[in-house]
Amino acid sequence: MERQGVSFFLGAAIVATVAQVLNFIALARGELSVIIPLLNTTPLFTVLLSVLFLRKVETVNLRIILGALLMFAGVVIITSR
């Protein structure tokens, strides 16, 4: 494996580890009814980042956009109590 590839995977591992630790901290300190829906918005960020970085590889159609909007609306409804 090339040196650039190793540094990329090392950086990705560090970011993933920090994200998991922050998830556990949020679960320990917050209300589960608010934290869990927020943690489950990962697909929403995946869609947004794929639009930004993978325009030539990943196609985002109306169905995907509507699903992302429904997910966002659900999070807003749950967290705005």
C-alpha positions in Angstrom: 0.0 0.0 0.0 1.2 3.5 -0.8 2.2 5.9 1.9 -0.6 8.3 0.9 -3.1 5.5 1.3 -1.9 4.6 4.7 -2.1 8.2 5.9 -5.6 8.5 4.5 -6.8 5.4 6.3 -5.1 6.4 9.5 -6.8 9.8 9.4 -10.2 8.1 8.7 -9.6 5.7 11.7 -8.9 8.7 14.0 -12.0 10.6 12.9 -14.2 7.5 13.2 -12.8 6.8 16.7 -13.4 10.4 17.9 -16.9 10.3 16.4 -17.7 7.1 18.4 -16.4 8.6 21.6 -18.5 11.7 21.1 -21.5 9.5 20.4 -21.1 7.8 23.7 -20.6 11.1 25.5 -23.8 12.4 24.0 -25.7 9.3 25.0 -24.4 9.5 28.5 -25.2 13.2 29.0 -28.3 13.9 26.9 -31.9 12.7 26.6 -32.1 9.6 24.6 -35.3 10.7 22.9 -33.4 13.6 21.4 -29.9 12.1 20.9 -31.0 8.9 19.0 -32.8 10.7 16.2 -29.9 13.0 15.8 -27.4 10.1 15.6 -29.6 8.5 13.0 -29.3 11.4 10.6 -26.0 9.9 9.2 -27.7 9.1 5.8 -28.7 12.7 5.5 -25.1 13.8 5.8 -24.1 11.0 3.4 -26.4 12.4 0.8 -25.2 16.0 1.3 -21.5 15.0 1.1 -22.1 12.8 -1.9 -23.7 15.7 -3.7 -20.6 17.8 -2.9 -17.8 15.4 -3.5 -19.2 12.6 -5.7 -21.1 14.4 -8.4 -19.7 12.3 -11.3 -20.0 9.0 -9.4 -23.2 9.3 -7.4 -26.5 10.5 -8.8 -28.9 12.1 -6.4 -32.5 12.0 -7.8 -35.8 13.4 -6.6 -36.6 10.2 -4.6 -33.3 10.5 -2.5 -33.9 14.3 -2.0 -37.5 13.7 -0.8 -36.3 10.9 1.6 -33.6 13.2 3.0 -36.2 16.0 3.5 -38.6 13.6 5.3 -35.8 12.5 7.6 -34.9 16.1 8.4 -38.6 16.9 9.0 -38.8 14.0 11.4 -35.8 15.1 13.4 -37.2 18.6 13.6 -40.5 17.3 14.9 -38.9 15.0 17.4 -36.4 17.5 18.8 -38.8 20.6 18.9 -40.9 19.3 21.8 
